[in-house]
Amino acid sequence: MNIVIVGCGRVGAFLAGQLDKAGHAVTIVDLDVLRTAGIDKADAIFALTQGDNRNLMAAQIARQIFGVKRVIAKVNDPIRAALYRAHEISTVSRTTILGTLLEAMLMGDAEVGKVLIEKSKAAEAAMAGELG
C-alpha cells in the first residue's frame, strides 16, 4: 500500500517503521506538503499530529478533497471522536484505549487487550534487537 502519515511524533515514527518493514511505501509529511507527497494517490492516510484540530483538518482534506479511502486519525480528546466518525474518519483515542486496557489489567480481565499486549511486546523485542 501507498500510505501517507501526517505528523511524526513517536506514534507516527513507530507506525512508519512498522509499515515500512511490512513492505509498504510510507511518506511522512506536514500539512503544507500533502500534495507534494502524493496524497492524491494515497491508499491510506494517518493523521497523527499532537493536535486534534490538525488531525481532523488533515483527515477531512484527505477524505473530501483527495478522495483517500482509508483515513485514520489519532484523537487526544475522546469526546471529539464522535465528530470525526460523523465525517467518516476512523479514530484511535489513546486516552480511552489505554484507560480501558489499564482498567482491565487491574481487574484481571486477561481477554481485554490480549492481542494488543502480545503484539506490543513483540514489537518492543524487535526494536530492542535492532538496537543491540
Backbone torsions as a table, in degrees:
resi	resn	phi	psi	omega
1	MET	NA	152.9	174.2
2	ASN	-100.4	115.3	-170.8
3	ILE	-125.7	135.4	175.7
4	VAL	-112.8	129.8	177.4
5	ILE	-112.4	125.7	178.1
6	VAL	-99.2	117.8	-177.7
7	GLY	94.5	132.7	-176.3
8	CYS	-137.8	63.6	169.2
9	GLY	-82.2	-152.6	-179.1
10	ARG	-63.5	-43.0	-179.0
11	VAL	-64.1	-48.2	-179.7
12	GLY	-61.3	-42.7	-180.0
13	ALA	-65.4	-43.2	178.8
14	PHE	-62.2	-48.5	-179.3
15	LEU	-60.8	-43.2	179.2
16	ALA	-60.0	-43.0	178.4
17	GLY	-62.7	-44.1	179.4
18	GLN	-63.0	-45.5	-179.0
19	LEU	-67.1	-38.3	177.9
20	ASP	-63.2	-43.7	178.3
21	LYS	-61.4	-30.4	180.0
22	ALA	-82.3	2.0	174.9
23	GLY	92.8	11.1	179.5
24	HIS	-86.8	153.5	174.7
25	ALA	-85.9	115.5	-174.6
26	VAL	-118.7	131.8	174.5
27	THR	-123.9	131.6	178.4
28	ILE	-109.4	128.8	-175.3
29	VAL	-142.6	164.7	166.8
30	ASP	-94.6	166.5	-174.0
31	LEU	-57.6	-36.8	-173.9
32	ASP	-72.8	-7.1	-179.8
33	VAL	-119.0	19.2	-178.9
34	LEU	-56.8	-47.8	-177.7
35	ARG	-62.6	-43.2	178.8
36	THR	-62.2	-32.7	-178.8
37	ALA	-74.4	-11.0	178.9
38	GLY	90.7	32.3	-179.7
39	ILE	-58.6	-28.1	-179.7
40	ASP	-68.8	-12.3	178.6
41	LYS	-113.9	2.7	-175.6
42	ALA	-72.9	140.3	173.6
43	ASP	-83.7	-26.2	-178.2
44	ALA	-152.6	154.8	174.1
45	ILE	-138.5	137.6	174.4
46	PHE	-112.8	124.0	176.0
47	ALA	-100.7	106.7	-170.4
48	LEU	-126.8	28.7	178.5
49	THR	-71.7	175.6	178.6
50	GLN	-76.7	-15.0	-175.3
51	GLY	-107.5	129.2	178.4
52	ASP	-60.5	-40.9	-179.3
53	ASN	-64.2	-40.8	177.0
54	ARG	-64.1	-40.2	179.4
55	ASN	-65.1	-42.7	178.3
56	LEU	-63.6	-43.1	179.8
57	MET	-62.3	-47.2	-179.9
58	ALA	-62.6	-41.9	-179.5
59	ALA	-65.9	-42.4	178.5
60	GLN	-65.0	-41.4	178.0
61	ILE	-60.8	-46.1	-179.7
62	ALA	-60.6	-46.1	-175.8
63	ARG	-72.9	-52.2	-169.3
64	GLN	-85.4	-35.8	-177.3
65	ILE	-91.7	-43.4	-174.7
66	PHE	-101.8	-6.1	175.3
67	GLY	68.5	27.1	178.2
68	VAL	-66.9	129.2	-173.7
69	LYS	-78.3	-39.0	-178.5
70	ARG	-106.5	107.0	-178.7
71	VAL	-123.8	120.9	-178.2
72	ILE	-129.2	129.8	-177.5
73	ALA	-124.8	138.7	173.0
74	LYS	-78.4	134.4	179.3
75	VAL	-122.2	120.8	177.2
76	ASN	-79.8	-36.3	179.4
77	ASP	-98.5	106.0	-174.8
78	PRO	-61.1	-22.2	178.3
79	ILE	-65.8	-30.6	178.8
80	ARG	-74.1	-14.5	-177.1
81	ALA	-57.2	-38.6	179.6
82	ALA	-62.4	-38.3	177.6
83	LEU	-62.4	-45.0	178.8
84	TYR	-60.3	-47.7	-177.7
85	ARG	-64.0	-31.3	176.5
86	ALA	-63.3	-23.1	177.0
87	HIS	-98.6	19.2	178.3
88	GLU	59.7	40.1	178.0
89	ILE	-114.9	122.9	176.1
90	SER	-69.9	143.8	-176.5
91	THR	-126.3	154.4	172.2
92	VAL	-133.3	119.6	177.7
93	SER	-110.9	106.5	179.9
94	ARG	-63.7	-24.2	177.8
95	THR	-60.6	-53.2	-177.3
96	THR	-77.6	-35.0	179.5
97	ILE	-64.6	-50.5	-178.7
98	LEU	-67.0	-40.2	178.1
99	GLY	-61.9	-43.8	178.4
100	THR	-63.7	-43.4	179.8
101	LEU	-63.6	-45.4	-179.3
102	LEU	-64.1	-40.7	177.6
103	GLU	-62.6	-43.2	179.5
104	ALA	-62.7	-40.5	178.5
105	MET	-64.0	-42.1	179.3
106	LEU	-62.9	-40.7	-176.1
107	MET	-85.9	0.5	177.6
108	GLY	78.0	20.8	178.5
109	ASP	-84.5	93.0	-174.4
110	ALA	-70.0	-23.2	-176.6
111	GLU	-74.0	-37.5	-179.5
112	VAL	-67.9	119.5	176.0
113	GLY	81.2	5.3	-176.8
114	LYS	-55.2	-50.6	-178.9
115	VAL	-67.0	-41.3	179.0
116	LEU	-59.4	-46.3	-179.5
117	ILE	-64.3	-43.3	178.9
118	GLU	-61.3	-45.5	179.6
119	LYS	-66.8	-37.9	178.8
120	SER	-63.8	-44.1	178.9
121	LYS	-63.0	-40.5	178.9
122	ALA	-65.0	-40.7	178.6
123	ALA	-66.1	-41.2	178.6
124	GLU	-63.8	-41.7	179.2
125	ALA	-64.3	-41.1	178.3
126	ALA	-64.1	-42.0	179.3
127	MET	-65.2	-41.1	178.8
128	ALA	-64.8	-38.3	178.1
129	GLY	-65.0	-34.3	178.3
130	GLU	-69.5	-29.3	-179.6
131	LEU	-80.2	-30.0	-173.9
132	GLY	-109.7	NA	NA
